[in-house]
Amino acid sequence: MTVSPLKYLSEKKLSELKESIVANRDRYQAGDFLDLEHDNGWAVETSTVQVDHDLLATLDGTARTAAADIDNSLILFQALQGMTPALAREERVWARLTHIECLGYARDRWLSGNSGEQLDSQVRIHMFAQGLTAIRDDNALSRLWWNMHIASIADPDDPEGALRLILKTADIRSNFVERTNTAARKPLARAVVRAMRKDSWVTASERSFREFMIALNRDGGGILFEALSDDEADALIDVCATRAKAHLAQKAA
Protein backbone atom coordinates (compact mmCIF):
# COMPACT_ATOMS: atom_id res chain seq x y z
CA MET A 1 0.00 0.00 0.00
CA THR A 2 1.43 3.37 -1.07
CA VAL A 3 0.45 6.09 1.41
CA SER A 4 1.62 9.68 1.70
CA PRO A 5 0.39 13.01 3.17
CA LEU A 6 -2.24 14.90 1.20
CA LYS A 7 -0.87 17.66 -1.01
CA TYR A 8 -2.69 20.75 -2.26
CA LEU A 9 -2.03 23.83 -4.38
CA SER A 10 -1.07 27.30 -3.23
CA GLU A 11 -3.53 30.10 -3.99
CA LYS A 12 -1.10 31.47 -6.57
CA LYS A 13 -0.85 28.16 -8.46
CA LEU A 14 -4.61 27.67 -8.32
CA SER A 15 -5.10 31.11 -9.86
CA GLU A 16 -2.48 30.44 -12.54
CA LEU A 17 -4.16 27.16 -13.49
CA LYS A 18 -7.54 28.83 -13.84
CA GLU A 19 -6.04 31.49 -16.08
CA SER A 20 -4.31 28.87 -18.28
CA ILE A 21 -7.21 26.59 -19.20
CA VAL A 22 -7.10 27.42 -22.91
CA ALA A 23 -3.29 27.22 -23.02
CA ASN A 24 -3.48 23.80 -21.33
CA ARG A 25 -6.08 22.24 -23.64
CA ASP A 26 -3.60 19.61 -24.88
CA ARG A 27 -2.74 18.64 -21.31
CA TYR A 28 -6.42 18.23 -20.43
CA GLN A 29 -7.21 16.23 -23.56
CA ALA A 30 -4.33 13.75 -23.56
CA GLY A 31 -1.37 15.01 -21.55
CA ASP A 32 -0.66 15.63 -17.88
CA PHE A 33 0.69 18.20 -15.44
CA LEU A 34 3.45 16.10 -13.90
CA ASP A 35 6.23 18.37 -15.21
CA LEU A 36 4.71 21.22 -13.19
CA GLU A 37 4.29 19.23 -9.99
CA HIS A 38 7.77 20.12 -8.68
CA ASP A 39 7.23 23.86 -9.01
CA ASN A 40 6.78 25.82 -5.80
CA GLY A 41 3.13 25.85 -4.77
CA TRP A 42 2.12 22.54 -6.32
CA ALA A 43 2.72 20.34 -3.29
CA VAL A 44 1.75 22.06 -0.04
CA GLU A 45 1.42 19.22 2.49
CA THR A 46 -0.98 18.55 5.31
CA SER A 47 -0.10 15.78 7.74
CA THR A 48 -3.68 15.38 8.95
CA VAL A 49 -4.81 13.44 5.86
CA GLN A 50 -3.13 10.34 4.45
CA VAL A 51 -3.70 9.40 0.80
CA ASP A 52 -3.84 5.75 -0.29
CA HIS A 53 -2.56 6.02 -3.85
CA ASP A 54 -3.23 2.37 -4.65
CA LEU A 55 -6.91 2.92 -3.90
CA LEU A 56 -7.03 6.16 -5.90
CA ALA A 57 -5.63 4.25 -8.87
CA THR A 58 -8.76 2.06 -8.89
CA LEU A 59 -11.11 4.97 -9.60
CA ASP A 60 -12.89 4.32 -12.89
CA GLY A 61 -14.37 7.19 -14.87
CA THR A 62 -15.22 5.23 -18.00
CA ALA A 63 -18.64 4.09 -16.76
CA ARG A 64 -20.78 7.18 -16.34
CA THR A 65 -23.49 5.49 -14.30
CA ALA A 66 -25.01 5.76 -10.83
CA ALA A 67 -23.44 2.41 -9.93
CA ALA A 68 -20.01 3.70 -10.93
CA ASP A 69 -20.50 6.89 -8.91
CA ILE A 70 -21.35 4.74 -5.88
CA ASP A 71 -18.22 2.62 -6.27
CA ASN A 72 -16.02 5.66 -6.86
CA SER A 73 -17.49 7.50 -3.87
CA LEU A 74 -16.65 4.55 -1.62
CA ILE A 75 -13.12 4.34 -3.02
CA LEU A 76 -12.31 8.03 -2.69
CA PHE A 77 -13.73 8.34 0.82
CA GLN A 78 -11.64 5.39 1.97
CA ALA A 79 -8.53 6.63 0.15
CA LEU A 80 -8.49 9.99 1.99
CA GLN A 81 -8.04 8.92 5.60
CA GLY A 82 -8.50 11.81 8.03
CA MET A 83 -10.31 14.13 5.63
CA THR A 84 -12.61 16.56 7.44
CA PRO A 85 -15.56 18.60 6.15
CA ALA A 86 -13.56 21.79 6.79
CA LEU A 87 -10.64 20.65 4.62
CA ALA A 88 -13.05 19.15 2.07
CA ARG A 89 -14.37 22.68 1.45
CA GLU A 90 -10.94 23.76 0.19
CA GLU A 91 -10.75 24.13 -3.60
CA ARG A 92 -6.96 23.84 -3.60
CA VAL A 93 -7.18 20.24 -2.38
CA TRP A 94 -9.51 19.10 -5.12
CA ALA A 95 -7.79 21.07 -7.89
CA ARG A 96 -4.51 19.33 -7.05
CA LEU A 97 -6.15 15.88 -7.04
CA THR A 98 -7.95 16.42 -10.34
CA HIS A 99 -4.78 17.67 -12.05
CA ILE A 100 -2.24 15.21 -10.62
CA GLU A 101 -3.27 12.06 -8.75
CA CYS A 102 -6.68 11.59 -10.38
CA LEU A 103 -6.37 13.31 -13.76
CA GLY A 104 -7.10 10.06 -15.62
CA TYR A 105 -10.35 9.51 -13.73
CA ALA A 106 -11.45 13.15 -14.12
CA ARG A 107 -10.67 13.12 -17.83
CA ASP A 108 -12.53 9.85 -18.47
CA ARG A 109 -15.55 10.87 -16.41
CA TRP A 110 -16.01 14.50 -17.43
CA LEU A 111 -13.67 15.67 -20.22
CA SER A 112 -13.62 12.83 -22.73
CA GLY A 113 -15.30 13.65 -26.03
CA ASN A 114 -15.01 17.42 -25.58
CA SER A 115 -12.77 19.85 -27.41
CA GLY A 116 -12.30 23.58 -27.85
CA GLU A 117 -14.61 25.81 -25.84
CA GLN A 118 -16.69 22.83 -24.72
CA LEU A 119 -13.60 21.32 -23.16
CA ASP A 120 -12.76 24.64 -21.49
CA SER A 121 -16.23 24.74 -19.97
CA GLN A 122 -16.03 21.19 -18.63
CA VAL A 123 -12.60 21.91 -17.16
CA ARG A 124 -13.89 24.98 -15.32
CA ILE A 125 -16.81 23.03 -13.88
CA HIS A 126 -15.20 19.70 -13.01
CA MET A 127 -11.47 20.35 -12.52
CA PHE A 128 -11.93 23.29 -10.16
CA ALA A 129 -14.51 24.08 -7.47
CA GLN A 130 -15.57 27.70 -7.21
CA GLY A 131 -17.65 27.91 -4.03
CA LEU A 132 -19.26 25.42 -1.68
CA THR A 133 -22.00 24.33 -4.08
CA ALA A 134 -19.45 23.52 -6.80
CA ILE A 135 -17.37 21.59 -4.28
CA ARG A 136 -20.36 19.50 -3.24
CA ASP A 137 -21.84 18.90 -6.68
CA ASP A 138 -19.47 19.61 -9.58
CA ASN A 139 -15.78 18.94 -8.97
CA ALA A 140 -14.88 15.49 -10.30
CA LEU A 141 -13.39 14.35 -6.97
CA SER A 142 -14.96 16.44 -4.22
CA ARG A 143 -18.50 15.44 -5.19
CA LEU A 144 -17.55 11.80 -4.53
CA TRP A 145 -16.25 12.56 -1.05
CA TRP A 146 -19.31 14.63 -0.18
CA ASN A 147 -21.62 11.87 -1.42
CA MET A 148 -20.15 9.50 1.15
CA HIS A 149 -19.87 12.10 3.90
CA ILE A 150 -23.57 12.94 3.60
CA ALA A 151 -24.45 9.24 3.49
CA SER A 152 -22.45 8.80 6.72
CA ILE A 153 -24.51 11.55 8.34
CA ALA A 154 -27.77 10.05 7.07
CA ASP A 155 -26.95 6.58 8.41
CA PRO A 156 -23.77 6.20 10.47
CA ASP A 157 -24.52 2.51 11.01
CA ASP A 158 -24.79 1.70 7.30
CA PRO A 159 -23.37 4.58 5.25
CA GLU A 160 -22.85 2.41 2.18
CA GLY A 161 -26.50 1.37 2.22
CA ALA A 162 -27.55 5.01 2.54
CA LEU A 163 -25.20 5.95 -0.30
CA ARG A 164 -26.83 3.41 -2.60
CA LEU A 165 -30.25 4.89 -1.86
CA ILE A 166 -29.14 8.50 -2.25
CA LEU A 167 -27.32 7.86 -5.54
CA LYS A 168 -29.93 5.55 -7.03
CA THR A 169 -30.62 8.24 -9.66
CA ALA A 170 -29.21 11.68 -10.38
CA ASP A 171 -32.57 13.24 -9.53
CA ILE A 172 -32.71 11.58 -6.12
CA ARG A 173 -29.21 12.86 -5.39
CA SER A 174 -30.10 16.39 -6.42
CA ASN A 175 -33.27 16.39 -4.31
CA PHE A 176 -31.46 15.00 -1.27
CA VAL A 177 -27.81 16.10 -1.34
CA GLU A 178 -28.36 19.48 -2.98
CA ARG A 179 -31.09 20.52 -0.54
CA THR A 180 -28.90 21.85 2.26
CA ASN A 181 -31.86 22.11 4.63
CA THR A 182 -32.24 18.33 4.32
CA ALA A 183 -28.78 16.81 4.02
CA ALA A 184 -27.17 19.08 6.63
CA ARG A 185 -29.78 18.35 9.32
CA LYS A 186 -28.94 14.96 10.80
CA PRO A 187 -32.38 14.06 12.27
CA LEU A 188 -34.16 14.99 9.04
CA ALA A 189 -31.63 13.28 6.77
CA ARG A 190 -31.81 10.10 8.85
CA ALA A 191 -35.62 10.15 8.85
CA VAL A 192 -35.67 10.49 5.05
CA VAL A 193 -33.25 7.56 4.62
CA ARG A 194 -35.36 5.43 6.97
CA ALA A 195 -38.39 6.25 4.81
CA MET A 196 -36.46 5.34 1.66
CA ARG A 197 -35.66 1.96 3.21
CA LYS A 198 -39.13 1.34 4.62
CA ASP A 199 -41.26 2.35 1.62
CA SER A 200 -39.98 1.29 -1.79
CA TRP A 201 -42.41 3.73 -3.45
CA VAL A 202 -40.33 6.67 -2.23
CA THR A 203 -37.42 5.76 -4.56
CA ALA A 204 -39.39 3.76 -7.13
CA SER A 205 -38.97 6.57 -9.64
CA GLU A 206 -37.48 10.03 -9.88
CA ARG A 207 -41.00 11.43 -10.06
CA SER A 208 -42.13 9.73 -6.85
CA PHE A 209 -39.08 10.90 -4.89
CA ARG A 210 -39.50 14.43 -6.22
CA GLU A 211 -43.16 14.42 -5.15
CA PHE A 212 -42.18 13.03 -1.76
CA MET A 213 -39.65 15.82 -1.20
CA ILE A 214 -42.19 18.46 -2.27
CA ALA A 215 -44.63 17.11 0.31
CA LEU A 216 -41.90 17.01 2.95
CA ASN A 217 -40.91 20.62 2.28
CA ARG A 218 -44.54 21.72 2.35
CA ASP A 219 -45.73 19.81 5.40
CA GLY A 220 -42.50 19.47 7.35
CA GLY A 221 -40.74 22.68 6.45
CA GLY A 222 -41.55 24.38 9.75
CA ILE A 223 -41.01 21.31 11.92
CA LEU A 224 -38.00 21.20 14.24
CA PHE A 225 -36.93 17.62 13.59
CA GLU A 226 -34.13 18.02 16.13
CA ALA A 227 -36.79 18.11 18.84
CA LEU A 228 -38.60 14.95 17.67
CA SER A 229 -37.98 11.35 18.62
CA ASP A 230 -37.25 8.92 15.79
CA ASP A 231 -40.79 7.54 16.06
CA GLU A 232 -42.31 11.02 15.87
CA ALA A 233 -40.14 11.95 12.89
CA ASP A 234 -41.02 8.70 11.11
CA ALA A 235 -44.73 9.28 11.67
CA LEU A 236 -44.49 12.75 10.12
CA ILE A 237 -42.49 11.41 7.19
CA ASP A 238 -45.10 8.68 6.66
CA VAL A 239 -47.80 11.34 6.41
CA CYS A 240 -45.74 13.21 3.82
CA ALA A 241 -45.26 10.02 1.79
CA THR A 242 -48.99 9.23 1.90
CA ARG A 243 -49.89 12.72 0.73
CA ALA A 244 -47.26 12.57 -2.02
CA LYS A 245 -48.70 9.29 -3.30
CA ALA A 246 -52.21 10.73 -3.33
CA HIS A 247 -51.11 13.87 -5.12
CA LEU A 248 -49.18 11.93 -7.75
CA ALA A 249 -52.13 9.58 -8.31
CA GLN A 250 -54.44 12.60 -8.65
CA LYS A 251 -52.19 14.14 -11.29
CA ALA A 252 -52.11 10.86 -13.19
CA ALA A 253 -55.90 10.46 -13.15
Steps between C-alpha positions, in 0.01 A plus 500: 500500500643837393402772748617859529377833647237689303637776279318809375566808288596847615254780424743637242525169311124451514451844346762433232332172405162667465650766276673238280210272408511583129881480489481158669240344269748237376586403857132459588421300187788252500796626701571562867635757744776290654778727369348785702458301820848589631446874467455696821135503603399169345560280803403672825467216753260433782588223743142460621387306191668190359443406135486135391628527144433135420132555575488824300640309203187281498265791429322435171352787302415304187158386624286809542229331704348527847657165590843629400451819702415285803813288461720804441353684799584205725853479360581869533358531851709205615811624318504836684545393861454789743319732260270743681205704371700819564792386283259350245368853438843608374519537121879471500478140622267386226672697223828326584336155501320554170817625329754254643397185687159453337531672162427175314175445689390864461578497129314173436198602706454863398734617221505216249332582170529877545724743317547873456269723701292202612809349656584832667153510652520145634843572647371807684208305644661167587873565549454794736242579769394862526292521818339251735226391260755419228708307752201291604352440156737571210869433561590155367649386833343709775146400403595136566630576848194707587269224376647263757528760775130584470412130489700456823294775662174350373582153634818462706425131554473419129642788295552283193135396504395864532735594216337246270158648574611861461682436171239269351431769237641844428164656585486334841850628573411853397183500711681361804865610493445838336227604744719633780204526737462122469846348470661727761239427769584161648156410647322593177753329273482182708119505500495534120742207457289287735197582284693409185580162655153438641287601200628394159257744334708794622791409267303300243542781249649846476148640482387330821805617696458853367134499607598361839753779556246764393256365758773490764599861433137610507381309805823466695676821410419670830554193717801489732607142435780540754234509771319184383562140595573257217146362527348848481717593202412175322129558556524847345700366207239227447230766475706687241548181297127421511410849383763485225356172372149644497610814321693306237205265444269802466725654236508172310121460504 
